[in-house]
Structure formats: structure tokens, C-alpha cells
Amino acid sequence: MGLYPEIEPYDHGMLDVGDGNRVHWEVCGNPDGKPALMLHGGPGSGCGPSFRRYCDPAKYRIVLLDQRGCGRSTPHASAHGTDMSVNTTAHVIGDLELLRRRLGIERWLVWGVSWGSVLGLRYAQTCPDVVSELVLTAVATGSNPEVALLTRGLGTIFPEAFERFLAELPEGERRGNLAAAYSRLLESPDAEVRARAARAWTDWETAIAPAPPRSVPRYEDAEFRMGFARTVTHYFGSDHFLGEGNDEGVVLRDAPLLKGIPGTLVQGSLDFGNLLGVVWRLHRAWPDSELVVVDDVGHTMGATGVVDALVAATDRYALR
């Protein structure tokens, strides 16, 4: 099946969302088609051209945006003066609603990868009347145990890389919340401290990839690396701004709020998030969901089997 052919947007702009932030958005496909919102991961990765290709452009009005602080949105999180206190889950959900109204959309399918799945799920739980379906991959729910697994739990599987990861932190910071400790380094007034921390964080993310490729070219871009590391640790170190109860999992707790919203969950069998059973627990708590497991695939949206399952889902939902 594969991705749909490459296309260019027919409309784009910068949306003033307040707090000094302007969010970049674009629309492609059929202006009269079914609206679909594409949510990137990270937090802080930004949307690339491939996000335009998971929905049939003849049937969908495909909306992409770069969330606060990343991609083409301004100010960029890589700039030390950028205020991260106004970059939270609630702020970004508010941005989605501003954009929906700006584009005159009543309801849209929401597609998300990794952090985008956390955001998509929370958006649907917060604003269920505007989400027609959910299509999610590399599924996460943003719970604190998931963060603990990714930052400390995998240290026993990748001990050499974990030793290097810890070594960048002051001795007294190595026993607590590692993401929060890195976030503090990335807010340091010392540019060299920030640069070393960003490199160490992305080196760790690369090291824990469960399947090839184990190199990430975008991490070699200093601006991307800094903005990405700063945004990820800001969220990871702050309970993903989901509020009290995230030690158990706020998104999982509120899964009943998704009742009546059809969804497709596409998960690689080698995704380390599976070690906590998160996607299975979500699927069981959300009767309107289907779960598609793709063998021998890790935390990615680009593997052949994952792409085929995602495109099959959006093709099917185009008929609703």
C-alpha cells in the first residue's frame, strides 16, 4: 500500500496563539475533503512533508502544524530566552482549538505519533465533540512510569550508554527524576552546559532505539537538537503537564471519556513502551478502539507494516 504521493500545501500561515507564540500551520489535499489533523511527536519534533502522505489527498483536507517552540513556529525552544512556562499540554490543546476555529472546521480525524498520540488522546478526552476518529502510532500515554522506563529503566538493557547518560549530570542529580535534572541543565545560563546536555540527551535517545536505524540525522543539527532536548525534558520532567494522578496514568484513567470515538492503534512489537503494557491497557479500556501490532518494528511511524496499517485506517475512516 505505502504512502500517498508527495504533495504541497495549498494554504499555510502563522497563527498568533498568545503568550508571544506564533504557530505555523499548513493545509493540503482536498479543500472539500474530510478534515484530518496530524500531530507530530517529541514533544518538539515538528511536522515534516511525510505527514502529508498518510491520508488520501483526494478525500482528506489534511492539516499540519508545528507545535509551540518547534519547526517553523516561533519563538523556537532552541533560543535560551524562549519562555517554556507557556509551553504545556493545556496550551497546545488550546492552540489546536484556535486553529480548528480559524480554519472553520467542526470535527476532524486526529492522527498522532508518539507524543502526538498522548496529545491526541488528551485532546479527544478534553474536547470529544470535535474529534471524529483517532489514528495513533508508536503509542504512548505520557504517564510517569513511561518516562521512568525511558530514562532509567532501560539503563539495565543499555548499561554503557546509561553510564554516559548519567555522567553528564551532577552527582546529586543522578537518583531522582532524570528528565527534570536534564531540564535544569538545559535552562543553565552557561551555553556550554546547555550544549553538552542536549547532546547527551539525544545520544541517549539514539542508544535506546530497539531496532535500526540507530542514527538520527536531525540530531546533528544543533538548533534542532537543543530545541528538541529542551522541550522533551520540559514535558518529561513535569508529568507531561497532565496533573495529579499521573503516577498511575491520567490518560489511561480517563480512557472512558473516549467512548463513542472510533480509533486505531498501530504499535510495533519491539516498541519499549510495550514493556509496561500501556497500549494493551488503553485498548482494553477503550472499547471503540482496534489494536494492530506490527512484528519486528520499534518506536517508529515509517516502517512498511506500520505505514500500511496507518494508511488502511485513514482510508477506512474516509468513508465515515
N, C-alpha and C positions, 0 to 999 in steps of 0.2 A: 504493500500500500504506500508507505512512505509519506513524506511531507508534501504539501501542495507546492506549486512552483513559486519562485521568488516574486514578490510584488512590492510596489512602492505605495506609500500613503497618499491619499488624495486630499487630506486635510491634516493640519497639525497646529500646535500653538503652545503658549506658556500660560498656565493658569495660576493666577495670584491666589494662594490659599491662606494668606495671612502669615503673621509671625516673621515677615520678611522673606518668605519662601515662595518660589515660583516653580511649578511642577510642569515638566514637559510631557505633552500627550500627542498622539497621532491616531488617525483612523484610516483603515484601508479596507479593501473588499467591496461589497455591495452596499451603497448608501441606504438602500431599502431593505437590507437583509436583517436577519436576527442579530441583535447586539450581543457581542461577546467581549468580556474584559479579561485581559491577560495580565497576570500578576507574577512578577519575577521573584527570584529568591534572594538570599543573602542573610539578613537584610543588607541592602546596599549594592547588589549586583548590577541593577539596571536592566532594561529590556534591549535585546539585540534584534536584528532583522529576522532571525529564525522564529521568533514568537509570532510573526505574521502568518506562518505557514502551517499551523496546527488546525486551522478551521478552513472550510471550503470558502474561498473568496467570492464565489457566485451566490452563496447562501447566507453569508455572515457579514455583518458590519463589525469589523474587528478593531478593538480599541486597545492601544498600548499606552502605558505611562511609565516614566521613571519616577519611582517613589522619592520622597524627600531626601535631599542630600546626595543623590547619586545620578549616574548617567548624565543627561543633559539638563537636569533640574538644578536650580541654584538657590542658595549658595551650596557648594559642594562640601561634603563632610571631610574631604582631604585638607581643607583650609582650617588651620588651627582656630581661627576666630569664629567658625561656624557654631552657632548655639545648638547643642544637641538636646537641650531640655525640651525643645518643641518638636522633637522627632520621636514620637511614641506611637503605639498601636492605635490609640484613640485618634491622634492627629491624622494618621494616614487613612483610617476609615472615614474621617470627616472629609479628607481630600477626595476620596472615591465618590462620596455623595455629591460634593461640589461639582466634580467632573460629570457625573451622570446627569445632573440637572442642567449643566452647561450644554451638554450635547442633546438634551431633550429626550433622554431615554427613560422609559418607565421601568423596565425589567431587563436584566441581562444575564446570560450564562457567565459564570465566573470560573476561569481556568487559572490554576496556580501550581507552582513548582517549589518544593522545599519550604522556605519561609513563606513563599506565596501561598502555600496550602494552609499554613497557620493563619495568615491574614484572610484568605478566602473563607475559611471556616468561621473565624470570628466575625467577619463582615456579615456572613449569612445568619449567624446567631443574633447579631445586633440589629440587622435590617432584613429580616426574612422576606418581606413583601417585595423586595426589589431584585432578589436572586431567583432566577428560573431554574437553573441547574448548577451543579458544581462538577468540574473535571479536575482532579488533583493527582499529582505525581511526586515521587520522592517525598512521600507524605510525612509530615511532622505535625505536632500539636503545640509545640512551644512550652512544654512542661519543664519544670526544674530537673526532674530525673533525666530527661533527654539531654539537657545541657551538661549535667554532671557526667553522663556517659561519654559525650563527645569531647569533653575537656579533661576528664580524669579517668573515667572507667576504661577507656581504650588504651590507657598507659601500660596495662599489663600485656596487651597484644602488640604494641609498638614501643617497647621499653627504651630503645636507643633514641628514637625521635622524641619520646616523652621526656627523657632526661635533658635533651636540648631545649625543649619547650619550657620546662621548669627553670632551667639555668638563667633565663632572661629575667626572671622575677627576683626581687629581693627575698632573702631567706625567710623573713617573717610573713611573706605573702603566699607561700607555697602550700599552705594547708587549708586555706579557705576556698572561697569561690574564685576559681582561676580566671574566668571570664571577666569578673569585676576587677580583679587585680590587673589584668591586661588593659582594661578600660582606663584604669587610673594612669597606667604608663602612657597610654595614648593621649591623655589630657595633660601630660607633663609640659612645662614651659620650655623644656630642653628639646630642640628639634632632633638631636641625635638619639635621645632616648626614645622619642616617638618613632623614628625611622627603624631602629632596631626592633622595637616591639611589633611594628607592623610586619616586618619581615619574619619574625619568629612566629607570629600568629598564622600567617599564610603558609609558612613551611610546615606547621603542624597540620593544617587543613589538607595540604597536599599529601603528607605522610600517611594520613588515616584513610585515604581513598581505598576502598576494598577491592577495586578492580581497575585495570588500565583504563584511560591513561593516568599516569601518576605525575604528570607535569601540567601546569595550568599557565598558558602563555600570558593571560591578562594579569597574573600576579607579578609579572616582570615590569609592568607599568607602575611607576612609583605613585602617581596620583591615584590610580585605581586601588592599589594595594593599601594605601593609607586610608582612603575613604571607606573601603570595604571593611578593613580590620576595625576601624573606629566605630562603624555602625553596628557590625555584628556584636562586638563586645559590649557596646552600649545596651543592646537589647538582651543579649545572653546574660549579662551581669545584673539585669534589672527585672527578672521574672517575665521577660518579654512584655512588660507593662500590662499584664493580664489581671493583676490584682491579687487579693488574698485567695488562698486555696491552690496556688499553682504548684505547691509541692505534691499535690495529688493530680493536678492537671485540670485547669479551668475549662479548656476547650472540650476535653473528654467529659467532664462533669456536666457541661451544658449541651451535650450531643442531642438530647431530646428536643432542643429548640430547632433542630434541623428537620423535624418531622414535616413531611409533605414536599420536601425539596429533593428531587432525584439527584443522585451523584454517582460518579465513577472514580474509584481509587485505583491507580496503577502503580504497583510497587515492585521494585527489583528484589529478588530473593536474597541478594547479598548486601542490601542496604543495612547499615549497622543499627539504624533506628529500630529494626525488627527485633533486636535483642531484648527490647522492652515490651514487645508485642503491641506497640501503640496502634498500628494500622488495623490489626485484627480487633482490638478492643473498640476502636472507633467504628469499624464496620458493624460489629455486633450491637453497638448502642444506637446505630443509625439504620433502621430497617429499610429506608429508601435508597440505600447505597448498594453498589456492587463492587466487589474487590477482584482485581485482575493482578495476579502475581506473575512476573516475568523471570524465568530462571536465569541464573548466572549473570545477573545485572546488579550493579550497585546503585549509588545515590546519584541518579542522572535522569535527564529528560531526553537524551539524544540517542540512546541505544535503539537498534532496529525494532526489537519487540515492544519496547516502551512507546516509541513513535507510532507504531501500527495500532496499538491499543488506544492511545490518546486520540488519534485521528478517527478511528472507528467510533469512539464515544461522541466526538463532536459531530460526525456525520449523522449518527443516530438521533442526537438531540436537535439537529437542524430541522427534523421533521415534526417536532412537537410544536 
